[in-house]
Amino acid sequence: MAVSWLQDREVADLCIGKPPTRPIPLSATVGDALLALRNAGADDRLAVWAADRAAPERRACVGKVCMVDVICYLCAEENLDAPCAALGAPVSAFLFPKAAAPPVRRVEPSSSILEALDAIFDGVQSLVVPIRAAASRRKLAGGGGSAEFCWLTQEDFLRFFLNSIFLFSPVPALSVSDLGLVRPAALTVRHQDPALCALPLIRAALTEQTSVAVISNNGHLVGEISPSTLAHLDERVAAALAALSAGELTAYIDCSGTLPESATRSIKARLREKGLLGMLELLEADFSPPFSPTTSCSSSSSSDDESSPSAAPSNCRRPRRLRSVGSYSARMGRQSEEAIVCHPWSSLVAVMIQASTHRVGYVWVVDDDYFLVGMVTLSDMLKVFREQLA
């Protein structure tokens, strides 16, 4: 029944009501992308457009940029000393990592949902779909033909299958362990390790649409550094990432990047101690329009009071909470680092609801003592339904 039901469904069915992408040309700088992301509202990513090689008169989406890309680029070893200068680099500097598949692929509204789903399994992070019945057409930034597109992500496919979950009974009632969906948590960092050590892990988590687990010395999950949360903060996270430990960074993120003045002074003191004066400038930069990387950053940090580097930003920290099965508070976006967890015996449908409610691409798996067992990813959950349809 599920197969016959899906035969008549098109990608257009998943795009109803979705907003158009926010475009930015390939010629834009990292600073241009930063300013656009700061003004993007709920939209946490930009579509990067360039001339289509096969048809130069047309435009093609060649990638996407989010705040996490900017943060990781500013924290790269070659940019740590002068992150403000790095804002003048083109977005192509971090747009094309060495990956097995491009991060974005175009699919047509008339394509079948199975075709689009298979593109996701090929390693594509997001699909871009022309909006068929747009009320108005806008010129894409940088010129070219007029069109509007929307994003299609793993999240959209998850909600699609959740709305028709009864067609796949009894599989959704089976546990994630019985279905073989619990994979090892490969991206982990100790809470006392420098947050900067987690930078390669954050990049990998962004690509894999997962997260970095922050664990105690005995392997218990105490928090996470989630790209889906970092994407809703701003460039000041780069300075915090350069100054703090992994555990302290989760406290910073818990505060949504807004710290008491004493904690801010502590971060500045640590940056001075490490000789990262460029990051200090970034922390105090004014990115109000018009933006210019040469004028927005200032070096007025010398007037701030020196504060003991040992004063961690933990005075803003709320008690650590891990959201487990049965806690389904709906949010438009994740604003704190409350790790979303389940257990090996949790049912597939319960874990799907958790991931959909909290808008994440994964759910951590823990035992009764909150020892980290592994994780369940959206991609693996979707593969269960693809196999059922095969």
Secondary structure by P-SEA (a helix, b strand, c coil): cccccccccccccccccccccccccccccaaaaaaaaaacccccbbbbbcccccccccccccccccaaaaaaaaaccccccccccccccccccccccccccccbbbbcccccaaaaaaaaaacccbbbbcccccccccccccccccbbbbbbcaaaaaaaaaaacccccccccccccccccccccccccccccccccaaaaaaaaaaacbbbbbccccccccccccaaaaaacccaaaaaaacccaaaaaaaaaacccccaaaaaaaaaaaaaacaaaaaaaaacccccccccccccccccccccccccccccccccccbbbbcccbbbbbccccccccccccccccaaaaaaaaaaacccbbbbbcccccccccccaaaaaaaaaaaac
